[in-house]
Every structure is written in structure tokens, then in C-alpha cells.
């Protein structure tokens, strides 16, 4: 069986290390490089950390990136020249950066997801269905919890859920985006979709969507207990992407949700 040559970026990060561990257990992958944005004279899980460059990525078939928005765009610039496929799990992109990613996807296959978990992507799908079915008589809000080290808020997953709510109404997320709260014990429903992010302890990830008519509340939620959910999802995405043509894909494509 021919293995997929894999490059992993953000090797020192929590997800970078988890992807290294998961890919070492998966016989379909061969790790050929692990990178960081700065030169560091150290090893991680037996792999020497290297700086992102053409030389480091030239033998890779797929690059899995969990880093920072700035670093991701640097990687995409290199990948577009080398015609490499990229799985992006990085979150916190600005609208301008999102447009740049879409531009790069015209040259190379890119799969981008704020969360790689099967369960989370099912939750997003169900959120879209609920939003469409319940209609404008129900208000909505999104709540998420992550470990205290997570910097961006709302999380990429929370924004995916927001996009699911918007898609159910055939709108863009910007049209329904309400207030973004941080570390509030409670937060209100409003005519737009409000978000509340809680940062505490070592929580892997909790996400919840509520729809309220004022007379009843519909709740959809998901809890993550093991970071391997995300790394295994990223590897599934890499396997799926390896034979794809240029374009911007999501886990919805991988899981064949209609």
C-alpha cells in the first residue's frame, strides 16, 4: 500500500502534536516534515522542527495546517507554487484572509474546517436543518466552551454553527451576526444570533445551539472529550483530499452531507 506523504505545520501546538501522534498510528501516512514558523533547534516526537519553505514541502502530497492565520497564508503561498494540497484547521481568519484562501483554492485543493470532528459537522448539518424548519418565529444563540489557552472567540466551530443557522435562512453569517460575549454566565436571545464564549481549565470543546420561540426552546449540543477526534478527522480529510482537483472544500464534502 502506497503511503501518503504528509507535512504537518504548527508542530509545537496542541493539535500539531496530536496529529503527529495520530498519523504515526495510521498506516496510510508517512510524515516527511514537521514545521514551525520560527527556526527552533529541537525535536518533537522524534521529528526535527523545520521552518516553512519550498524545500520542506516539496515531497509532501498533503499539508495539514493547525497554526495561525498569518502562518497559514504563508503556507498557502508556498503550496500554490508547489501545487500541494492543504487541509486547514486553523481558525480566527479575517474576512480579507478568508477571501485570500478562496483565491488560493482556484490553484490548489484546499479543505478548510473550523472543526474536523464527525460529530461536530453532523451538529452543523442538523443546525442548518433546524434553522430552516423552525423559520423566523424562532430566535437563536450559540454557546461554546474551550480551554483557557484558546485565544480566538467565538471559536471556529461556533462560527460554523452560526453559518449553519444563516444557511438555513439562506443568508450570510454577517447578516445574522449579533453580539459576541466572552465569559458571561448567561446571555440573551435577540433578533440576531448572539455568541457567548467561555474559556476555562482544560476543556477540549463544548458547543450548543438554542432556538427559542418564547414558548419553547430547541437545544442542539456536542461535547468533545478527546483531542484525537480532531486529528483523526483531519487525517480523514487528507485521505479524501489527496485525489481532488483545485477547489475549496469542507468536512461536509468529506462526509457527503447533502
N, C-alpha and C positions, 0 to 999 in steps of 0.2 A: 504494500500500500504506500503510495507516494504521499509524503507529508507536506503540509502547508507551511512554508517558511514565514515565520511571524516576527515582527518587530513590535516591541512594547515600549510606549513612551510613559513618562512620569513614573519611572521605576521605583522611586523612593516613597511615592504616595501610597495611601492605604489600598486604593484599587489597583495600582500598578503592581504592588506586591501580591495581592490576591490573584490577579490574572497570571502572574508568573507561576504561582503555586498550582492553579487550576490547569494551565496549559502543560505543565510538566507531567500531569497525570493523564492528559488526553493524548492518545497515540497518533491522532491526526495532525498534531502540530510539532514543529521544531522551532524553538526560539533561536533566532540568529543574532538578535541585538536587543539590548535594554538601554534606554536613553533617559537623560535628564537635560534640562535647558541650560544648565551650567556645568562646567568641567569639574568633576569630583573624582578624586583618586581613591575610589572604594568599590567594593563589590556588593551585590545584593543577590542572595540565593545562588551564589556561585558565578554570577554574571558580572562582568566588568561594566560599570556605567560609562556610557559614551555620550557625547554631545550630538544633538540632532544635526545630520548632514547628509548630503547625497551619498557619500561613501558608505555610511552606516546603513542606509535604507536600500541600497542598490540591489541587494539579493533577496529582499523581502517580497512576498506576494501580497501580504496584508499587514497594515499597521493598525494596531489598536491603541487609541489615544484617550487617556484619562489624565489630563494635565490642567492647563489654564487656558482661557480664551486666546491670549496673546501667543502662547506656545502652540496651540492648535493651528492657528493661522500660519505660523512659520512652517509647521509640518506639512500643511496642505500645499504651501508654495513649493516645497521640495517634492512632495508626492505627485503634484501635477506635472512637473518636469519629467519625473521618472515613470509616470503612468502607473502609480501604485494605488491599490485600493485601501480605503481608510474607514475604520469603524470609530466613530466619535461618541464617547460617553461623557465628555467634558460639558459642564453647564455654566450658566452665567453670561451668555453671549448678549451683546447689544444688538439692536435692530440692524445697525450697519454691518456688524460682524456676521449676522445671520445671512445677509444679502451676499457677502463675500463667499460664504460657504456654498450657497446656492450657485454662485458663479463658477466656483471650482468644480462643482458636480457636473458641469457641462463637459468637462475634460476627463474626469475620473469617477469611478463609482464610489459614492460616499454613503455610509449608513450612519445616521445620527439619531440618537435617542437619549432623552433625559434620564431614562431608566431602562435597563436591559432585562429586567425580571419578567418572566411569563405572566405571573400573577398581576403585576402592576399594569402591564399592557392590556390584559383582559379587563382590569378595572377601568382603564381609559376608554376601552371599547364600550363597556357597559354604561359608563358615564355619558357617552355620546348618545346611546340609545335612550337612556333615561331622560336626558335633556330634550331630545326630540319628542318623546312620548308625552312628557309632562307639560311641555309647552310653556307659554309665557305666564300662566297662572301660578307657577312655582318660582320662588326666588332661590338662589344657590350661593354656597360659600365653600371654600376649600381650607382644610386644616392639615398641617404637616409638622412632624417632629423628627429632628436629626441630632446627632451627637454635637457636643459643644464646639467642636473644631470646624464644623462646616460654615463657610463664610457667606456664600450666596443665599439670598432669600427673596422671594419664595424659591423653593427647590426646583430643579429642573422637572422633577416628577409632578410637583404641584402645578407647574405651568402646563405640562402635558394634560393634566386633568382639566385645567382651565380651557385649553384648546378643545378638549372633548366636549365641554359644555357649550362652547361657542359653535363648534361644528354641528352640534345637534340643532342649533338655531340658524345654521347657515350664515354665520357671522365670523369675523376675525376676532382673535382674542382681544385685540386693542379696543374693540367696540364694547366689550362687556367687562373689561378690567376695572375693578373697584379699588378699594384701599388695600395697602399691604401692611399688615401689622406684624410686629415682632415681639415674641414672648408675652403675649396678652393671655390672661386666664380665660377670657371669653371675648367674643367679637360678634357684631350684629350681621344679620342679613340686610341687604339693601337692594335697590333696583339693579345695581351692577353686582358682579361677583367679587366679594371680598376674600382676602387671603390672610391667614394667620400662621406664622412660622415660630416654632418653639425649638430652642437649642439647649440641650441638657445632656449630661452624662455621656454614655457610650451608645445611645440609641442608634441602631442601624437604619431604621426608617419606618415611619408610620404615616399613612395618608388617609384622609377622609373627605368625602364629598357629601354635603347635605342639600336636599331640596325641600323647601317649605312652602306650603300654600297658606299658612296661617292656621289651618285646621288639622294638618298632618305633616309629618316630616319623613322623608325617604332618605336613608343613610347607606352609602356605599363605602367600604373601607378595606384597607390592606395593611398588614404588618410584616416586616422583614426581620428575621432573627439571625440570619447568616449571610455575610457579605459574599459568600460563594454564589449566591443566587445571581448576582450581577456579573461576576466574572464568567460563570458558565453561560449566561445569556449573551455576553459579549463574544465568547468563542463560537456559540451557535450562529451569531450574526456574521462572524468572519467566515465560517464554513459556507454560509448562504451567499455571501457577497463575492466570494473568490471567482465565480464564473459569470458575474453580472457585467453589463455594459455601463458606461457612464450614466449617472443619474443620482438623484437624492432620494434615498430610501429610509424606511423606518422599521421598527420591530413589527409594525402592523403588516408590512410586506413579508417579513420572515415567517410570521405566524399565520399568514394567509387569512387575516380577518378582512371580511368584505366591507 
